[in-house]
Amino acid sequence: MNPGVVLFHTTTAALRAEKTAQKAGLKVKLIPTPRELSSDCGIALRFDLADRQPLEQALSAAGVEGEFHELKAG
């Protein structure tokens, strides 16, 4: 799995994103925001980069705004 994360401004947005992604059948997990990435919220949504486009579409349709990042290995 090539992981990516979505950062949010609020915990509420992160929780809504997780629920939205799961309803869309995408495998995601809430994680602490990686240190190398700054965020207003302490949790982020981890996803497989192969699912980026359907995840972006699902979040957009639900009105959930997030900032997508690719996690670097190592």
C-alpha positions as CSV (number, residue, x, y, z in Angstrom):
1,M,0.0,0.0,0.0
2,N,1.2,3.5,-0.9
3,P,-0.3,5.6,1.9
4,G,-1.6,9.1,1.7
5,V,-3.2,11.2,4.3
6,V,-5.9,13.9,4.3
7,L,-5.5,16.7,6.8
8,F,-8.4,18.7,8.2
9,H,-9.0,21.9,10.1
10,T,-11.3,20.3,12.6
11,T,-11.8,17.0,14.3
12,T,-15.5,17.1,13.2
13,A,-14.4,17.2,9.5
14,A,-12.0,14.3,10.1
15,L,-14.8,12.2,11.6
16,R,-17.2,13.1,8.8
17,A,-14.6,12.2,6.2
18,E,-14.0,8.8,7.8
19,K,-17.8,8.0,7.8
20,T,-18.2,9.3,4.2
21,A,-15.2,7.2,2.9
22,Q,-16.5,4.1,4.7
23,K,-20.0,4.5,3.2
24,A,-18.3,4.8,-0.2
25,G,-16.6,1.4,0.4
26,L,-13.1,2.8,0.8
27,K,-10.6,1.5,3.3
28,V,-9.4,4.4,5.5
29,K,-8.2,4.9,9.1
30,L,-7.9,7.8,11.4
31,I,-4.4,8.4,12.6
32,P,-2.4,11.0,14.5
33,T,-1.3,13.8,12.1
34,P,2.2,13.0,11.0
35,R,4.8,15.3,12.5
36,E,6.2,16.4,9.2
37,L,2.8,17.7,8.1
38,S,1.2,20.7,9.9
39,S,-2.5,20.7,10.6
40,D,-5.0,22.6,12.7
41,C,-6.4,19.2,13.7
42,G,-4.5,16.4,15.5
43,I,-6.0,13.6,13.5
44,A,-5.7,12.7,9.8
45,L,-7.3,10.2,7.5
46,R,-4.9,7.6,6.0
47,F,-5.9,6.0,2.7
48,D,-4.3,4.1,-0.2
49,L,-3.1,6.4,-2.9
50,A,-4.9,4.1,-5.5
51,D,-8.1,5.3,-3.9
52,R,-7.3,9.0,-4.1
53,Q,-9.7,10.0,-6.9
54,P,-12.8,8.2,-5.5
55,L,-12.0,9.5,-2.0
56,E,-11.7,13.1,-3.3
57,Q,-15.0,12.7,-5.1
58,A,-16.8,11.2,-2.1
59,L,-15.5,14.0,0.2
60,S,-16.3,16.7,-2.3
61,A,-19.9,15.4,-2.7
62,A,-20.3,15.4,1.1
63,G,-18.9,18.9,1.4
64,V,-15.9,17.8,3.5
65,E,-12.8,19.8,2.8
66,G,-9.3,18.3,3.3
67,E,-5.8,18.7,2.2
68,F,-4.3,15.6,0.5
69,H,-0.7,14.5,1.0
70,E,1.4,11.5,-0.1
71,L,3.4,10.0,2.8
72,K,7.1,9.5,2.1
73,A,8.6,6.1,2.8
74,G,11.1,5.9,5.6
